């Protein structure tokens, strides 16, 4: 099942105790949901939910093998290049935040690729790769389409912030109180998921797979 997750609601229960989307899914689907992937609380867009354990296993494996292509739209501060690739390893920072595994001053843009000058000196980071294309360019803000090739926590938000083009409305990774980043919500939306064609499930549960 493909759903549109709204911004501002958590997929799973969090420490705030506010209602989460997962609590409403059994009634919405008329059955038990099975988790496949996640979207951050402030992020909106396409969310896949499995309706059978076998579907969950197959889709989870497809995500793990990077067979599912994900595309996001985002309004960002400033004017990034027309196209490029962000190749910056990430690691966990303080207070549930994530950061590039290196110094901001060591990030360079060469041949349309952002990377660390000395990638061999990264501080315990995990490979993280994001493709970027600018759709609407403006001096104050621009609309970009993003394709994460890896699935690190907060990857898009960290990558955009560290190359100097934070996502509008990002209170966690943007500049606090900056008028240039002001927005009613995080301007990040998963608008497309491309799922490879998978063989049908076993005959024991033929109606549980939604292709």
Residue, then its C-alpha position, 0 to 999 in steps of 0.5 A: x500500500x502506498x500512502x501520503x504521509x503528512x508533515x508534522x505527524x510521526x510514523x511511530x510513537x515518540x517521546x511526545x506522546x502525540x498520536x502517530x500514523x501507525x496507530x491509525x493504520x490498522x483501521x485504514x488498511x482493515x488489517x495489520x500493517x508491516x513496517x518497510x521504511x520510514x519518513x521523518x516526522x516533519x517530512x511528507x510524501x510517499x510511504x510504503x506499507x506492507x500488508x503481509x509478512x512476506x511482502x515486508x521481507x521482500x520490500x525490506x530487502x529491496x530497500x536494503x539492496x538499494x533497488x528502490x529509487x527514491x526522489x524528494x523535492x525540497x526548497x533550499x536556501x540560496x542557489x545550488x549548482x544546476x546538478x551535482x552529487x553530494x558524497x559526504x560520509x555521515x556519523x551520529x553527533x550529539x543530541x540525536x543529530x547527525x553530521x558529516x564525518x569531517x570538518x566543514x572547511x574540508x568540503x570541496x566542490x570539484x567536477x560537480x561532486x561535493x566531497x572531503x579533501x581527505x576522505x581517508x581521514x573521516x572520523x568513523x563515518x558511513x558512506x552517504x551519497x545524494x544526487x541533486x538537480x536544481x529545478x527552479x533557481x533563485x538567489x534567495x531560494x531554489x527548488x531541487x529534486x534529490x535522489x538519495x543513493x544511500x539511506x542514512x538517518x537525516x541524510x538529505x537534511x545534513x547533506x544540504x545544510x553542510x554544503x551551504x543550502x539548508x532546507x527551508x524550515x529545518x529547525x534542526x540543521x538550519x540556522x536558528x532564527x534565520x529569516x532566509x530559512x523561515x517556512x511553515x514546515x520543513x520543505x521536504x517531500x518524498x514525491x516518488x518511489x520506484x519499486x522494481x517488479x517483484x515475482x508474485x507471492x506463494x500461492x498460500x497468500x495470493x491476495x496479500x501482495x499489491x503490485 
